[in-house]
């Protein structure tokens, strides 16, 4: 057994040669700053612009806030550790548990929000006359509470099963804390953790992939039956945006989960895990900003108001 000194744990960090630390640090910092600026910008814009107070954009605002929470709880401590010696990569056990909880809440909530966004697109395209009735303010609040509430319950059980274990190790073999890092600190049997973790992942992915496939299948059937070029164009514009964001999140998560099964690719897994917290969060606002006409127009009005006094003075 390794000597466990108090409540402090040592993070293994990224396995980088000394010459690569600064370039990687700058890349991660730049991606984090861009992710924060774009998500904060879109969130403030959606909350400020009355024309964007629609279910689709309010759900997008939830996705932006989720990206901000997930990235902020993982990336800054990681960057801080990259500037210190390996033996100084320390974290308290309580902070490690909190970081693991937030990281899994981020991933789970991303899926549940995107599931609800798929349902919203289905109602908007397949039942447009009753859209405002179905997606009322009360229903939207219920759906958002469902997205965050389900994730909160599932992740609380996941982390709770790991916290109950006694510890005999003090090294976290990851650049940040997650559930696997927590239960690997114990020498007890982790059978229950592994079973629940597999069930958790299977339930989340099957519900996420299944509902998204079913939604897009029904949208496709409606478009084929109605033979409306305007409907097909609207469906392609709105659904392609959601599908790109969903596939990016799914691919990032699957890569990290898959690499966990291959110890020889530890370095690649660590880098993929870091990209999971910055990549999708940085690309999502760009995809929605480019594809959604309402957001583009809102940004144009915002910049016009911002620069109008400058041009008037000239």
GUNU-289206 format. One record per atom (N, C-alpha, C, O, CB): residue in one letter; y, x, z. Coordinates in steps of 0.02 Angstrom, whole numbers, plus 50000, padded with zeros to 5 digits. Glycine has a CB too. Layout:
// GUNU-289206
AYXZ/...
END
This chain:
// GUNU-289206
X499405004250000/X500005000050000/X500635004350000/X500655009650031/X500004995350061/X501145001849963/X501785005249963/X502175003550026/X502084998150055/X502195003549900/X502595008050047/X502995006950107/X503565002150091/X503985003550049/X503265013650136/X503584996450125/X504104991450115/X504644992550167/X504534991350227/X503824984250118/X505234994850146/X505774996450193/X506234990450200/X506654989250156/X506165002750171/X506164986850254/X506604981250268/X506584975950214/X506054974350188/X507314983550277/X507174973350197/X507224968050147/X507484970650080/X507674966650037/X507674962450172/X507514977250071/X507764980150009/X507204981449959/X506664983749978/X508144986550023/X507344979949896/X506874981249842/X507194985949792/X507804986249787/X506654974549807/X506774989549756/X507034994149705/X506864991449636/X506284990149620/X506755001249715/X507384990649595/X507294988349527/X507114994249482/X507414999649488/X507924984849500/X506634993249439/X506414998649395/X506935000049341/X507015005849321/X505744996949362/X507284995049319/X507814995949269/X507534997149199/X506934996849188/X508265001649288/X507994998449153/X507794999849083/X507565007049077/X507865011649105/X508384998449035/X507035008049039/X506755014749028/X507105017848968/X506865017348911/X505985014549018/X507675021148980/X508065023948926/X508165031448935/X508255033748991/X508745020448922/X508135035248880/X508335042348885/X509075042848901/X509465038348886/X508175046148819/X509265048348932/X509955049048956/X510465048248900/X511005045548911/X510035055948990/X510295050648840/X510775050348784/X510875043148759/X511375041848725/X510525054648727/X510415038648775/X510465031748751/X510785027048801/X510935021248784/X509795029248733/X510895029248862/X511155024848914/X511835022048896/X511945016048900/X511195028448981/X512305026348875/X512985024148860/X513015019448800/X513335014148805/X513425030148847/X512675021048743/X512695016348687/X512395009548704/X512665004348685/X512315019248628/X511825009448741/X511505003148760/X511954999348808/X512024993248803/X510815004448791/X512265002948855/X512734999848902/X513304996448865/X513474990748881/X513015005148951/X513594999848816/X514154997048778/X513934990948738/X514304986048734/X514445002348731/X513334991248708/X513084985548669/X512974979448713/X513164973848695/X512434987348633/X512664980548771/X512534974848817/X513194972148844/X513274966048849/X512084977048876/X513664976548862/X514314974348887/X514694970348835/X514974965048850/X514734980448909/X514694972748773/X515044969348719/X514744962448706/X515104957448698/X515034973548655/X514074962148704/X513744955648692/X513874950848750/X513964944848739/X512984956648683/X513894953448811/X514034949148869/X514754946448867/X514864940548879/X513924953048935/X515234950748851/X515934948648848/X516024943448793/X516364938448803/X516404954748835/X515724944648735/X515774939848680/X515454933148699/X515724927848685/X515444942648616/X514864933548731/X514514927548752/X514944923448801/X515004917348794/X513844929248785/X515254926848849/X515674923448898/X516294920348865/X516454914548879/X515884928248953/X516634924148822/X517244921648790/X517094915548747/X517464910648750/X517554927148747/X516554915848708/X516414910348662/X516174904148699/X516374898548682/X515884912448612/X515754905048750/X515514899248787/X516064896148830/X516114890048835/X514924901148831/X516464900448862/X517034897748901/X517534894248856/X517794888948873/X517374903448939/X517654897348797/X518124894348750/X517894887448726/X518284882748726/X518214898848690/X517254886948707/X516994880548684/X516984875348740/X517134869548728/X516294881448656/X516804877548801/X516784872948858/X517474870048872/X517554863948880/X516504876448920/X517974874448876/X518664872148890/X518914867748834/X519244862648847/X519134878148900/X518764869648772/X518994865648715/X518694858648716/X519044853648706/X518804869148649/X518044858148730/X517704851548731/X517974847248788/X518084841248779/X516944852448739/X518084850248846/X518344846448903/X519074844448894/X519294839348920/X518274850448967/X519454848548857/X520174847248848/X520314842348792/X520744838048798/X520534853848834/X519944842948736/X520064838748678/X519724831948685/X519114831648690/X519824842248614/X520124826648687/X519844819948695/X519404817948636/X518934814148645/X520414814948702/X519544820548577/X519144818848518/X518434821648522/X517994819248487/X519484821448455/X518324826548566/X517654829548574/X517274826548633/X516734829048651/X517714837048582/X517554821348664/X517204818248721/X516684813348694/X516704807348706/X517714814448767/X516194816248658/X515634812548630/X514994815448658/X514984821348678/X515644812748551/X514444811548659/X513824814048689/X513594820848662/X513394825248700/X513274809048678/X513624821648596/X513384827948566/X513764833948593/X513464839048609/X513454827548490/X514434833348597/X514834839048617/X514834840048693/X514884845648717/X515554838148593/X514764834748731/X514694835448804/X514024838648822/X513984842548870/X514764828548838/X513504837148783/X512864840548793/X512924847948774/X512634852248807/X512304837148751/X513294849348720/X513414856248701/X513794859948756/X513654865848769/X513814856548636/X514264856448788/X514634859448845/X514154861348901/X514224866648932/X515174854548871/X513654856948914/X513144858548965/X512754864748946/X512594868948988/X512674852648974/X512594865448881/X512234871248857/X512644877648866/X512384882848886/X512034870448783/X513294877148852/X513744882948861/X513784884948934/X513754890948950/X514444881248834/X513854880048979/X513894881549051/X513244884749075/X513244889349116/X514034875049091/X512674882249050/X512034885149068/X511984892449046/X511724896649083/X511464881049038/X512224893948985/X512214900848960/X512664905349004/X512484911049018/X512454901148887/X513234902649025/X513684906549068/X513354908149135/X513394913749159/X514344902749079/X513044903149166/X512714904049231/X512144909149225/X512104913749266/X512444897349258/X511724908249174/X511154912849166/X511364919949154/X511104924549185/X510714910449110/X511834920949107/X512054927649090/X512424931149147/X512324937049159/X512494927549030/X512844927349182/X513254930349236/X512834932549295/X513014937349329/X513784925249259/X512284929249307/X511874931049365/X511404936949351/X511104939649397/X511464925049387/X511334938849287/X510864944149270/X511214950349241/X511074955949261/X510354941549220/X511664949349192/X511934954949154/X512404959449195/X512304965549192/X512304952249095/X512904956949232/X513334961549270/X512954966049319/X513094972049320/X513844957649308/X512474963449360/X512104968149403/X511704973249363/X511634979049384/X511624964249447/X511444971149305/X511074975949262/X511524981449237/X511334987349239/X510754972249203/X512124979749214/X512604984749190/X512814989449247/X512874995449237/X513224981349160/X512914986649307/X513104990749365/X512554995849381/X512695001549396/X513234986249426/X511924993649377/X511364998149391/X511285003649338/X511055009149353/X510724994249397/X511475002149277/X511405007149223/X511865013149235/X511735018549209/X511565004049156/X512395012149274/X512865017649288/X512675021549350/X513005026449368/X513565014849295/X512135019449384/X511935022849446/X511265026449436/X510905025149388/X511875017849504/X511115030849483/X510475034449481/X509905029449493/X509995024449527/X510455040249534/X509295030849466/X508735026149473/X508575024449545/X508385018849561/X508115029049440/X508635029349590/X508465028049661/X508985023549695/X508875021249751/X508405034649699/X509545022249662/X510055017949690/X510035010849662/X510465006749678/X510735020849677/X509525009349621/X509445002549593/X509124997949646/X508544996049640/X509005002649528/X509514996249697/X509254992349753/X509524985249751/X510084983949729/X509434995749819/X509114980549776/X509314973549781/X508974970649843/X508394972249857/X509124969649716/X509314966449879/X509004963249937/X508494958049913/X508544955549858/X509544959949982/X508014956549956/X507494951849938/X507794944949925/X507584941549878/X506964951449993/X508274942849966/X508584936249957/X508954935849891/X508934930749856/X509054934650015/X509314941249872/X509664941449808/X509174941449750/X509314938449697/X510124947649804/X508604944749760/X508084944849708/X507804937849696/X507694935749640/X507514949749728/X507684934249751/X507424927349746/X507934922949710/X507754918949668/X507264924549817/X508574923649728/X509104919749697/X509144921149622/X509214916649581/X509774921049730/X509104927649605/X509144929549534/X508544926849495/X508624924549438/X509174937149528/X507954927049525/X507354924349493/X507434916849482/X507254914249429/X506724925849534/X507684913349533/X507784906149528/X508274904449472/X508134900049431/X508054903349595/X508844907949469/X509344906449418/X509094908149349/X509224904449301/X509984910349433/X508724913649342/X508484915649275/X507994910449248/X508014908949188/X508144922549279/X507554907749291/X507074902649267/X507414895949258/X507234892049214/X506494901949317/X507914894449300/X508294888249291/X508664888349224/X508704883249190/X508784887249349/X508934894149207/X509274894949143/X508814893449084/X508994889549040/X509554902049136/X508224896449084/X507754895349029/X507504888249025/X507464885448970/X507164899949036/X507334885249082/X507074878449083/X507604873449063/X507464868849023/X506814876649153/X508214874149089/X508754869549073/X508944869948999/X509134864948969/X509354870849117/X508904875948970/X509044876648898/X508584872048858/X508814868648811/X508954883948875/X507944871848876/X507464867648840/X507604860248853/X507594856248806/X506754869348861/X507724858348915/X507824851148929/X508474848548897/X508484842848873/X507854850049006/X509004852548896/X509624850448863/X509514849648788/X509754844748758/X510194855448877/X509164854348758/X509044853948686/X508584848048668/X508654845148614/X508734860448660/X508124846248714/X507714840248703/X508154834048700/X508054829648658/X507184839548759/X508634833548746/X509084827748748/X509544827848688/X509714822548661/X509484827748813/X509764833748665/X510174834148606/X509794831748544/X510084828748499/X510424841348595/X509144833148542/X508734830748486/X508704823048487/X508744819848435/X508024833748490/X508624820148547/X508614812848553/X509284809948532/X509304804748498/X508454810848626/X509834813148551/X510494810848532/X510574810748456/X510854805948429/X511034815248564/X510344815948422/X510384816148349/X509954810748317/X510134807848266/X510164823048323/X509374809448347/X508934804148322/X509284797348324/X509264793648276/X508274803948361/X509594795748381/X509934789348388/X510524788948340/X510634783748309/X510174788348460/X510904794448333/X511504794448290/X511314793348217/X511684790048181/X511874801048298/X510754796148195/X510564795748124/X510144789548109/X510244786248058/X510184802048103/X509674788048153/X509194782648140/X509434775848165/X509194770648141/X508534784248171/X509894775648211/X510124769348239/X510884769648250/X511114768548307/X509754767648304/X511274771048197/X511994772348206/X512384766248232/X512874767148268/X512294774548142/X512164760148214/X512534754248235/X512504753048310/X512954750048339/X512274748148199/X511974755448342/X511894754448414/X511984760948453/X511824761448512/X511204751548428/X512254766148418/X512324772748450/X512764772448513/X512574775048565/X512614777748400/X513344769348506/X513804769148564/X513514765048622/X513664766448680/X514474766148543/X513094760148606/X512784756148659/X512234760048694/X512184760148755/X512494749648629/X511814763348653/X511244767148682/X511504773348719/X511314774548777/X510744769248627/X511934777248687/X512194783448716/X512854782048752/X513364785248738/X512284788848662/X512844777248797/X513444775648836/X513584781148887/X513184785748896/X513354768848873/X514154780648919/X514334785648969/X513834785949026/X513664791349050/X515014784148997/X513594780049047/X513114779849102/X512444783049081/X512144786749119/X512994772549124/X512234781549019/X511604784448995/X511664792048988/X511194795749004/X511414781448927/X512254794348966/X512354801548958/X512314805149025/X512024810449031/X513024802948925/X512614802149076/X512584805049144/X511864805349168/X511644810349197/X513014800949193/X511484800049155/X510774799949175/X510384805349139/X509964808749170/X510474793049161/X510504806149074/X510144811249035/X510314818249058/X509874822549063/X510294810448960/X510944819549073/X511144826249096/X510854827549166/X510644833149181/X511914826849098/X510854822449209/X510544823249275/X509804824549269/X509514828449307/X510674816949318/X509484821249220/X508774822349207/X508644829549185/X508184832849210/X508514817449153/X509064832049139/X508974838849113/X509024844049169/X508594848449174/X509504840349060/X509534843449211/X509624848349266/X509134846949323/X508884851649354/X510344848149291/X509004840549338/X508574838749395/X507854840849385/X507544843749430/X508614831349407/X507574839449325/X506884841449311/X506814849049315/X506334851549345/X506664838949240/X507284852649285/X507264859949287/X507304862449359/X506944867149378/X507834862949246/X507734859349399/X507824861449469/X507184860549509/X506994864949548/X508384857449501/X506844854949500/X506224853549537/X505664858349515/X505334861349558/X505994846149527/X505564858949450/X505024863249425/X505114870549446/X504634873849467/X504984862749348/X505734872949440/X505864880049457/X505834881049532/X505604886349555/X506554882249430/X506044876149572/X506014876849645/X505294877649668/X505144881749711/X506324870649679/X504834873749639/X504124874449656/X503864881249634/X503504884549670/X503704868749624/X504054883249573/X503824889749546/X504024895549591/X503604899749608/X504124890849476/X504654895849611/X504894901249653/X504644900449725/X504494905449758/X505664901549652/X504584894249749/X504334893149816/X503624895749826/X503464898249879/X504354885749832/X503204895149775/X502524897649779/X502514905249785/X502054908049815/X502124895449718/X503004908549757/X503034915849761/X503344918249827/X503134923349854/X503434918749703/X503834914549852/X504164916349914/X503684915949974/X503754919650022/X504774911949926/X503194911349970/X502734910350026/X502274916450037/X501974917150090/X502314904150015/X502204920749986/X501754926549990/X502064932150032/X502664933350029/X501574929049920/X501644935650069/X501884941550105/X501944947350056/X501614947450004/X501394943350164/X502364952150073/X502504957750027/X502174964250052/X502164965650112/X503254958850019/X501914967950005/X501644974550022/X501924979849974/X501734985649979/X500884974550019/X502364977849929/X502674982449882/X503424981449883/X503674976349907/X502394981449809/X503784986349858/X504524985949859/X504834987649792/X505444988149786/X504804990549912/X504424988649740/X504684990449674/X504614984549627/X504064981949617/X504314996649646/X505174982449597/X505184977049548/X505144980349479/X505604983849458/X505834972649554/X504594979149444/X504474982349379/X504834978549323/X504524976449274/X503724982849364/X505484977649331/X505874973849283/X506604975749293/X506794977849348/X505764966049292/X507034974949242/X507744976549252/X508104971349293/X508654972549318/X508084977149185/X507804965449302/X508074960249345/X507494956449376/X506924957249354/X508554955349306/X507624952349425/X507084948749460/X506914942249424/X507354938449404/X507294947249532/X506254941049416/X506004934649392/X505404932749434/X505224936349480/X505834934949316/X505084927149417/X504524924849459/X503944929849459/X503654931049512/X504274918149434/X503784932649401/X503234937449398/X503384943549441/X502934946249474/X503114939649325/X504014945749442/X504204951449485/X504104949849558/X503904954149597/X504944953349472/X504234943649578/X504164941649648/X503434941649671/X503274944649722/X504474934849660/X502994938349633/X502314937949659/X501924944449649/X501394945449679/X501944932249626/X502174948949605/X501864955549598/X502024960149658/X501714965449665/X502094958849533/X502484958049700/X502644961849761/X502114960749815/X502104964349865/X503334959949787/X501684955749806/X501184954049857/X500504956849839/X500334957949781/X501144946449864/X500104958049892/X499414960149883/X498934954249894/X498324955149890/X499244965849931/X499204948349908/X498784942449916/X498564939749848/X498804941949796/X499164937049956/X498114934949850/X497894931649789/X498474927549760/X498804923749795/X497284927149803/X498584928449695/X499114924749660/X498824919649611/X499144917849562/X499584929749623/X498224917349626/X497894912649581/X498304906249573/X498404903849518/X497194910949608/X498544903549630/X498944897349627/X499574898549586/X499774894249547/X499114894949699/X499894904349596/X500494905849558/X500354906149483/X500734903549443/X500794912449582/X499804909449465/X499634910049394/X499464903349363/X499674901949307/X499044914849385/X499094899149400/X498914892549374/X499534888249365/X499624885149313/X498404889049422/X499954887949417/X500564883849412/X501034886649358/X501334882749321/X500934883549479/X501084893349353/X501514896349302/X501284894549232/X501694892949188/X501514903849309/X500624894649220/X500354892749155/X500464885349141/X500644883449085/X499604894449150/X500354881149192/X500464873949183/X501204872549171/X501384868449129/X500214870149246/X501624875949208/X502354875149201/X502564876849129/X502924873049097/X502734879649251/X502344882649105/X502524884849037/X502234880248984/X502584878348937/X502274892049025/X501594878248993/X501274873748945/X501624867048943/X501734864248889/X500534872848962/X501784864249001/X502124857749004/X502814858048972/X502994853648933/X502174855349077/X503184863248989/X503864863848962/X503864864648887/X504234861248851/X504224869748995/X503444869348862/X503434870648790/X503134864848750/X503384863248697/X503044877048776/X502604861748777/X502304856148740/X502794850248738/X502844846948686/X501644854048774/X503144848848793/X503634843348794/X504224845048748/X504464840748711/X503884842048865/X504444851248751/X505014853348710/X504854853248636/X505204850248596/X505254860348731/X504304856748618/X504114857048547/X503894850248522/X504084848148466/X503544862148537/X503504846648562/X503254840148541/X503804835048529/X503814831648478/X502774837448593/X504274834548576/X504824829748568/X505274831648510/X505514827248474/X505234829348633/X505394838148500/X505824840248444/X505484838848377/X505804836348331/X505984847848450/X504834840448372/X504474838948310/X504454831548296/X504564829448239/X503764841748314/X504314827548346/X504284820248338/X504964817548316/X505004813148273/X504064816948403/X505494820048347/X506164817748331/X506334819248258/X506584814948222/X506684821048377/X506204825448236/X506374827348168/X505914823948117/X506124822748060/X506324834848161/X505304822548136/X504854818948091/X505114811848079/X505124809548022/X504134818648121/X505334808548132/X505594801648125/X506254801648086/X506384797148047/X505694798448194/X506674806748097/X507304807348059/X507154808247985/X507474805247942/X507724813248086/X506654812547970/X506464813747900/X506204807347867/X506384805847810/X505924819147896/X505794803547902/X505524797347875/X506074792247861/X506064788847810/X505004794247924/X506554791747907/X507124787147897/X507534789247836/X507724784947796/X507574786947960/X507664795647829/X508044798047771/X507674796747705/X507994795047655/X508184805547778/X507014797647705/X506624796347644/X506604788947626/X506614787147567/X505904798947653/X506594784647677/X506554777447664/X507214774547639/X507224770047597/X506344773747727/X507764777147663/X508414774147647/X508724776747582/X509154773447554/X508904775347704/X508514782647559/X508764785447495/X509524785747493/X509834784147442/X508504781347436/X509834787647549/X510564788047553/X510784795347554/X510594799147598/X510824784347616/X511174797247504/X511394804247500/X511864806047558/X511824811547583/X511754805547433/X512294801347578/X512744802747634/X512354803547699/X512524807847740/X513264797047641/X511834799347709/X511414799947769/X511044806547769/X511004809947821/X510914794047772/X510764808347711/X510394814747707/X510854820647720/X510654825447753/X510074815447637/X511464820347694/X511944825747705/X512134826347778/X512174831847805/X512564824747662/X512254820647810/X512434820647881/X511864823047925/X511954826747973/X512654813647903/X511254820847907/X510664823047944/X510554830547938/X510394833947987/X510044819247920/X510644833147877/X510544840247866/X511054844347904/X510894849547933/X510594841947792/X511684841947905/X512214845747939/X512104845948014/X512154851248045/X512894842647923/X511964840148045/X511914839848118/X511244842648142/X511224846048194/X511994832748142/X510704841248106/X510044843348129/X509924850848118/X509594854048159/X509504839348094/X510194853548064/X510094860748051/X510414864948107/X510144870048126/X510394862647983/X510984862648132/X511324866248187/X510884866248250/X510764871548279/X512004862948203/X510644860448269/X510214859848328/X509574863748319/X509344867148365/X510064852548343/X509274863348259/X508634866648246/X508704874248249/X508264877648275/X508364864548179/X509254876948222/X509364884248225/X509414886648297/X509114891648315/X510004886048186/X509794883048338/X509874884848408/X509204884448445/X509034888848484/X510394880348443/X508834879148431/X508184878148464/X507684883648445/X507344886448488/X507894871248447/X507644885248381/X507174890448358/X507354897248387/X506914901248403/X507164890748282/X508004898648392/X508224905048421/X508014905648494/X507764910848515/X508994905748415/X508104900248532/X507894900248602/X507134900848607/X506884904648648/X508134893848637/X506774897048567/X506044897048570/X505764903948552/X505314906448586/X505754891748522/X506034907048500/X505794913648479/X505934918848533/X505504923048547/X506134915748413/X506534918648563/X506704923548615/X506234922948675/X505994927948701/X507444922548638/X506104916748696/X505664915648754/X504944917548740/X504614920548782/X505684908448775/X504694915848680/X503994917448662/X503884924948660/X503364927448681/X503814914248595/X504374928648634/X504314935948630/X504244938948699/X503824943248710/X504924939048594/X504674936648747/X504644939348815/X503974937648848/X503664941948879/X505224936548857/X503754931348842/X503124929148872/X502534932948842/X502074934948879/X503014921548862/X502534933948777/X501994937548744/X501954944848765/X501414947448779/X502074937148668/X502534948148769/X502544955248787/X502344956348859/X502154961948877/X503244958048775/X502384951248902/X502154951848971/X501404953348973/X501164956249021/X502304945349010/X501034951248921/X500304952148919/X500094959048895/X499504960748895/X499994946848875/X500584963148873/X500434969748846/X500824975048884/X501404976448867/X500584970048770/X500524978148935/X500874983148976/X501134989148937/X501614992348957/X500414985549031/X500804990648881/X501024996548842/X501704995348808/X502015000148785/X500494998248789/X501924989148805/X502564987548775/X503084985648828/X503504981248817/X502484981848723/X503044988848886/X503494987248941/X504224988048922/X504644983848938/X503334991549001/X504384993648888/X505084994948869/X505334989448823/X505894986948831/X505145001748835/X504934987448773/X505134982248726/X505234975548762/X505684971748747/X504614981548670/X504794974248811/X504844967948849/X505504967748889/X505834962548892/X504254967148897/X505684973448918/X506304973648958/X506914972348914/X507364968648933/X506364980448993/X506924975548855/X507484974548810/X507514967348784/X508054964348778/X507454979448752/X506924964548768/X506894957548745/X507134952848799/X507464947848785/X506174955748723/X506964954348862/X507174950048918/X507934950248927/X508234945148943/X506834952348984/X508234956048916/X508964956548921/X509294952748864/X509794949248874/X509184963948920/X509024953448803/X509294949948745/X509254942448754/X509684938748729/X508934952148681/X508734940048789/X508654932848801/X509274929848836/X509434924048825/X508034931548843/X509604933848878/X510174931348916/X510844932148880/X511344929448902/X510204934848983/X510854935848825/X511484936748789/X511434934448717/X511914931548691/X511684944148791/X510864935548684/X510794933848613/X510914926548597/X511394924948562/X510114935748590/X510484921948622/X510594914848608/X511274912348632/X511604908448597/X510044910748640/X511484914548691/X512124912348718/X512714914648676/X513234911348676/X512204914748788/X512634920348641/X513174922848598/X513164919448530/X513694918248500/X513104930448590/X512564917848505/X512494915048437/X512614907448437/X512894904848389/X511804916648409/X512404903948491/X512464896648492/X513174894148479/X513254889648437/X512234894048559/X513694896748513/X514374894248499/X514594895648427/X514974891748398/X514874897448547/X514354901248398/X514534902748329/X514214897648282/X514554895048237/X514304909948310/X513574896048293/X513224891248250/X513564884448253/X513694881448202/X512484890648271/X513704882048314/X514024875548321/X514744875648297/X514984870748268/X513994873248394/X515084881248308/X515774881748286/X515834881748210/X516314878948183/X516094887948313/X515364884848176/X515374885148102/X515134878548072/X515434876248024/X514934890848077/X514614875648100/X514294869748070/X514644863248086/X514654858748044/X513594869348092/X514934862648145/X515224856248167/X515954855848147/X516374859648171/X515144855348244/X516104851048104/X516784850348078/X517274848548134/X517844851148135/X516814844948024/X517074844348181/X517524842248235/X517744848148278/X518324848548298/X517184837048279/X517274852748292/X517444858648332/X517904863248293/X518374866048321/X516804862448354/X517764864148228/X518204868348186/X518914865548186/X519394869248193/X517924868848115/X518974859048177/X519634855848175/X519984856448243/X520594857548245/X519574848548155/X519604855648296/X519904856248363/X520164863348375/X520704864248403/X519394854348417/X519774868348354/X520014875248361/X520634876448318/X521094879948339/X519454880148342/X520634873648257/X521214874448213/X521844871448245/X522384874448243/X521084871248144/X521774865448274/X522354862348307/X522574866448367/X523174867148380/X522174855148330/X522094869148404/X522264873248463/X522654879448443/X523164880948474/X521624875248501/X522424883048391/X522764889148370/X523444887448340/X523914891348346/X522334893048321/X523484881748306/X524134879748277/X524644878448332/X525224880548326/X524044873448233/X524434874948385/X524884873748442/X525074880248476/X525644880948500/X524564868948492/X524604884948479/X524724891248514/X525224895548477/X525654898748508/X524074895048522/X525174895648410/X525604900048371/X526254896648347/X526704900048323/X525224902648312/X526294890048355/X526884886448331/X527544889148360/X528014890148323/X526814879048347/X527584890448427/X528214893148455/X528404899948426/X529004901448418/X528154893748531/X527904903948410/X528044910748381/X528374910048314/X528864913448299/X527404914848375/X528094905548271/X528374904748204/X529064901448207/X529494902948165/X527884900548161/X529174896848255/X529824893648261/X530374898648279/X530944898248256/X529794888048313/X530184903548323/X530684908648342/X530874913148283/X531434915548278/X530404913048399/X530384914148238/X530524918248178/X530964914448129/X531144917148077/X529874920448144/
END
